[in-house]
Amino acid sequence: MSKKVLIIEDHDAIRANVVEILEMARYTVFQAENGKIGVDMALKTIPDIILCDIMMPELDGYGVLYMLNKHVETSGIPFIFLTAKAEHTDLRKGMELGADDYLIKPFDDMELLNAIDIRLRKKSMSEYTHKTNSDEFKNLIAKTDGLAEFNKIIEGKKSRAFKKSQVIYYEDDQGKGLYLIIQGRVKTIKMAKDGRELMTGMYCEGDYIGINAVLSGSTYADTATTIEDSLLCLIPTEQMESVFSLYPEVARKFIHLLSRDNREKEDQLLQLAYNSVRKKMAATLVKLYHKDIKSNFFTITREDLAAMACMATETVSRTLSDFKDEKLIDRTGTRITLLDLNGLSKMKN
């Protein structure tokens, strides 16, 4: 069965040319002349990949991608922008929204076909990896009846790849469901009024994010962004509610996880309120040590450390330099190695 491609482009000649090329390559092609029609067609046809212009009437390409990310059935479809714009800020905006690639106009036939082929193969490999690694997920969940049933649900879900620094969801977005991190690392942040980030959590393989929104039926409380290339699985809210209703032990598991997460946030607030700069930085490094499964080294940017410890980036650099001089850590670029975990853990205020 041929793969389905949706092309959303308001320029008639460009759209017709792309359709002709793709049909000759034996793809099943759907076409839309503006963003609004494109969103409707994507929801109706569920294509395997979407090609979309940026500058369009009715709804631009960014709006199309944003709207499709709000629907579970279309959020994981590979998305390629077709654009005459090549500014760095434009590329970054598209990538943060979840675009997989860009083709700068004018492009030739082989550029188009290669870009589509690469994205479709990556998607296929991602789904294959998720399936072949399904046995690993069994270790994440206890084997009581309800939890085993929840495990089956996870195994049956397709995973979605997120690139480094890509937003998974924004604060105040309506909760779509619960995310399981299969590979990679994710941070959650809240923005202060002065524009600074406060990191509210850091999560890695096997962790869940969005629990609060699912349990309360509300919006997400913070913004979730990948720290590195990651693979996540989404279980929609409606399905989670059904599982909670049928299997109380699953609901209890997530209530416990939420309670633990809330306790960590309370501890973080106390540290921010009462600890010295050195104590806050030491506590942050120890927390990262435990998050990285007892590894004595990890990679993290100065900006993320500042957001996590609620400090200025200059203060982070100065404090890390002091710790390095005191032989508590070693530091090379974004890589930090803990040399004296005990000393950091017992840092005085």
N, C-alpha and C positions, 0 to 999 in steps of 0.2 A: 504494500500500500504506500503510495507516494506521500511525502511529507507536505504539510499544509503551511503556506507562507501568506501572511497578511502584509500588504504594502499600503501605507497611509501617506499620501503625497498629494498636495493640491495642484502641482504643476502637471497638466495633462500629458505633455510630451514625455516628461521624465517618467511618469507613472506607467505610461503605455510601453515605454522602452524596457523598463524593469520587468513588467508583466511578460513581455515577449521573451526576454532572456530566460526567465524562470520557467516558463511553460516549455521552452525548448529543452531545458534541463530536467524536464519531467516532474516538476513540482506542481502541486495543486495550489493555485493562486487565487486569493481574494483581494479585492482592492477597495479603497475608500478615499474620497477626495477631500476630506477634512477630518479633524480630530474627533469631533463628536460622533460622526458616522463610524470612524475607526474603532472607538471604544465599544459601541454597540455591536459591531461586526465581530470584534475579538471575543466578546462575551457569548455571542451566538455560535461562532464556529470553533472556538478554542484552538487556534493555530499552533503549530509546533515552533514557530519563530515569527517575530514581528519586525518589519522594517518601517521606520517612521521619520518623516521630515520634522524639523524643529519649528521653522517659521511657517505657521499656517493660520488661516482664519478660523473662527469659531472656538477652537481649542488648540493651543500649540503642543509641540511634541512633549515638553516637560509635563504639561497637564495630562496628556494621554497616559504617560508612564505613571504619574501619580495616581490617576483614577484606576488603572489596571492593577496597581499594587494593593489597592484596597479590597480586591476580590480574590478570595482564596484560589479560585480556579484559573486565574490569569496571572497571579503574582510571580509564578516561577517560570513564565515563558521567556526564553532568550529574546532580548530587545536590542536592536541595532539602530542608531540614529543615522539618517542620511542628511548631511548638512553642508552648507557652504561656509558655516562659521567654524573657525578653528582656534578661537581664543582659549587660553588655559582656563579662565574662569567658567566659560561655557562647558568645556569638557568636564571640569570638576563637578559642576552642578548636575550634569547628566549622570555621572558615575555615582554621586552620592544618592541620587534617586533610584539607582539600580540598573542603569544602562550597561549592557555587556560589551558594546563596541561602538565605534564610529566609522563611517565611511564619508570622506570629504569629497564633495562634488567638485569637478567631474571625476567619476571613477569608471574604470573599464569593466568589461564583462567578467574577467577572471578575478578581479578584486572582489566583486560582488559575490560570485559563486564561492570563492575561497572563504570569505568571511562567514557566509551562511553555513558552509560545510564544517568549519572549525567549531562554531557555536553549537551546532546540532550534535557533533561528536562529543563535545565536552559535556553536554547535557546527558547524553546516553551513558557516558562513563561515570558521571555522578550518580545516576540512578543505579547502575550496575554495582558501584562501590557500596552504596547504601544497602543493596540487597545482600551482597556477599559478606558484609560486616554485620548482618543482623544478629548473629549469635552473640556479638559483643554487647548488644543492648540488653540481653537477658540478664547480664550481670548488674545492670543499673537498677533493676526492679525486683523486689522480692517475689517469690513464686506462690503467694497465696492466690486464691481463685480470681479475685477482682484485679489484683495487680498483674497477674499473668494475662488476663484479658486486655488490660491496658497496654501491656507489652505487645500483644498481637496487633493492636491498633497502630502503634508506633512503627512496627515492622512493615505494615501495609502502606505507610505514608511515603510519598516521594520527598526527598530532601532537596533543598534549594541552596545553591552556592551564593555566597556574598563575598564581594571583594573587600580588601582592607579599607577601612574608613567609610564603608557604606552604611547608611542609616537603615536599620531594620524597622523601627517604628519611631514616631515622634511623640513627645509628651502631649497629652490631651487627645491623641488619636483614639477613636473608638476601638476597644480591644477586639481584635480579630480572633485571638486564641492564645494558646500556650506554645512557646517555642522551646524545643529541646536542642541544645548545642551538641552536635555530633562530632564536629572538628572545629578547632580554632578557639579564639577568645573574644569576648564581648564586654564592653563597658556600658554602664547606664549613667546618665548625667542629668543634672538640672541646671538651668541657666539662671544666674543671679541678675538682678536688675542692671548692674553695671556691665553686663556682657560676659562676665567670667563664668567658667564651668566649675561645677562641683560634682565630682564623681561619686555617685551613690552606691556603686557596686561594680565588681569585676567578676566575670563568670567564664568558666572553661568547659571542656568536654564533659558531658554528663549532667551539666547544670540546666535548670529551667529558668526562663525569664517570662515575665508577664503574668505571674501567678496571681498577683493582687487584682488585676483587671478581670481575670477569669472568675475568681471566687466572688468578687463584688459586682460583676456585671457592669463595670464602669470603664472609663478611659484609662489609658496607660499613664502611670504616675511620673514617668521620666522618659528620656530619649535613649534608645538602645542603638549602639554603633559598634561595628566590628573593629577590633584592634589589629587583626591580621586576617588573611583569607580564611573564610570559615564556611562550614556546612551546617545548616539548621533544618529542623523538621517542625512544621506547624501543625498542631492539632486544633481545629476550629472550636470556638467557644461552645457551639451547639452540641458538638460531640462530647466535649468535656462535661457539660451539664448532664448529658445522658449517662455517662460513665459514673459521675458522682451520685446520681439518683439510684443506679443499679448496684453500685459497689461502694458502700460507706468507707471501707478501708482505704480506697484510693483517695477519697476526699480527705480523710485523716492524714494521709501521707503529705498531701500538699498544704494542709493547714500547718503541719509541723515544719515544712520547708519555709512557709511564709513567716511563721513565728521566729524561726532561726534567722531569717533575713532581716526581720524587723529588729531583733536583738542586736545584730551587727550594726545596723544603722544607728541605733540608740548609743551603742558604744562609740561609734564614730563621732556623733554629736558631742558626747562628753569629752572626747579627746580634743576636738576642735575648740571647745569652750575653755578647757582647763589646762591642757598640756602645753609645754614649751615647744618651740620650733624643733629642737633636737629630739624631744620625746615623740612629737607627731611624726617626724620623718622616720625614726626608728620603728615606731609601731606600724607605719605604712609598709616598710620593707619586710617586716616580719609577717604581715598579712599576705604580702605577695609571695613570700616563701611558702606559706601554707597553701595558697591558691595554685602554685605551680607544682603541686604534688611532691612537696619536700625537696624540690630541686634547689641547690644553693646558688643558682644563677638564673636570671631571666632578662628579657629585653623589654624596656619601657621608655617612652620618650620623657623628656624633662617636663613637657606640657601636661602629660597624663599624670605624672607624679605630683605636679603642682595642683591639679584638679582633685586628685585623690586625697592629698594632705591639706588642701585648702591653704596653699601658700603661694607666694609670688614665685615665678620661675627663677628669678635671680636668687631668691632665698634658697630654693632647691639646689641650685648649682653650688652655692657657698657651703650649704650644710653637707652635701655629698662630698665636697672637697675636704671638709673637716673630717668626715668619717673615714675617708681614704687615708688621710695623714695619720689617723689614729689606728690604722690597720683593722678597722671594723668591716670595711668593704674594699673591693677593687672595682674600678670602673673604666670601661673602654667604650666610648660612644654611648649607645643606648643599652649596652649590656652591663649589668651590675652583678657582681659575684659577692656573696656574703661570706666573709672570712671569720666573723665572730658572732654567731647567732645568739649565743648566751649574753654577750655584751649588749647587743641591740635590744634583746628582750628585757634586760634589767636596767635599761637606760633610765637615769634619774631625771625628774622633772626640772 
